[in-house]
């Protein structure tokens, strides 16, 4: 009989659970016709919560590479959900801010996002969630100190 490495290895568990959550999120966003992906939603939310953020800061916060963030920012720009504002420090430097259309879309998605989070964490106490978040943060710190990311 095959040994289930997913049960025995924390990295495998994290990988599988991450994939399942991303899949459920994508399915939910698609079924609700939000017009953006969960990944685009998270970056739009980050922009709204951090008024006047630079693209490089988005890379650093999300740990996504520049090309991926640039692609997502371009999609959000085309959809009219964000805008680029010239920074006073230079002509070629832009801050990214939300538009009213972006704010309105976030307000539309937020209740669904809350339902999704409640579903995903159903049967898990606040204490268990806090322990899980702290443990995952420690794992992240262990890994991030030893990986060479191109952001």
N, C-alpha and C positions, 0 to 999 in steps of 0.2 A: 504494500500500500504506500502511496506517495505521502511524504511528510508535508504538512501544510506550513511552509515557511512564513506565511503571512501571520500566523498566530504566534510564531516564535521570535520574530524579529521586529523591533520597534520601527526601524526604517521602512520595512515593508508595510506595516500597519499604517504609518503616516501617509505613505504613498497611495495606498489603496483608498483610505478614507478621504484623502484630499481629492482623488479622482472622482469618487462617488459624490462628494459634496459639490464639486464643480459641475458634474453631470446633472444632478438634481437642480442646481441653480440655473443652468442653461435651459433645461427643460421648462422650468417654471417661468423664466423670462420669455421664452418662445411662446408658451401657452397664453401668456398675458399680453402678447404683442407690444412689448415696451419699446421695441425698435433699437435697443442696444443690448449688448451682452453683459453678463455679470462683471466681467473684467473692465469693460468701459464704464459701467456703473460705479465701481469702486474708485476709478480714477476721477470720474466726474464728482463723486462725493468728496474725495480728497481735495479737489480744486475748490469746491464750495466751502469746505471747512477751513481752508487755508488761503484766503483771498490773496491773490497776487503771487502765486507760487511759480517758480521757474521749472522748466521741463527737467532740468538736471535734478532738482529736488524730488520730483516725482519718481525718477529713477532710483534715487537713494532710499526713499521711503518704501517703495514697492519692491525693491531689489530686482527690477526689470531692466533689461538692457536698453540702450538709447534707441535702437531701431524699433523695438516693440513699442516703447512709449511714444515715439514720434508717430508711428502708424496710428495708435489709438487717439492721440491728440488731433491728428489730421481728420480722422473720422468724426470726432466730436465737434471739430470746427465746421466741417461740411454739413453736419446736422444742425448747426446753429446753437449748440448747447454750451459752447464756450467761445471765448474770443482771446486774441493775443493783443496785449497792450505794450507799446514800446516802453522800455525801461529808461529812466532818466540817465542811467549810467552809460548807455551806448545805443547806437542805432540798430545794431544787429541782435540786441538782447531783448527778449520779450518776457513779460510776466503773463501768466495765463489766468484768466478770470472767468467766472460763470456768466451766462446770460439769464434773463428771466425765463426763457424757454427751458434752460438747464435746471433752474430752481424748481420750475413747475413739474418737470419730469421726475425729479428726485422726490417731490411730495407725492407723486402718483405711485412711485415704486416702493417707498418706505413701508407702507402697511404690509405689502406682500413680502418684503424683506424681513420684517419682524415675524410674520407668520412662519416663514421659512426657518428662521433662527429658532423659533419656539419648537417647531417640528423636529429639527435636527437635535436639539438638546432635551427633548422630552424624556422624562424619567431620570434626569441627571440633576442632582441638587446643586444649589449655588456653591456650596463648599467643594463639591467634586469638580465643578467647572473652574473654580478658582485654582484648585490644585493642578488641573489639566493645563490651564493657561500658563501657570508658573513653570510647570515641567517642560512644556513645549518651548517657552521662552528660553529656558536653560539649554535645551537641545539646540535651538536656533543660535544662541551665543557661542556654543561649542563649535558649531559648524561654520558660522560666519567668520570666526577668527582664523579659520584654516582653508578658506576657499578664495580663489582669485576670480572675482566677478568683474566683468567689463561693463561698468555703469557710467 
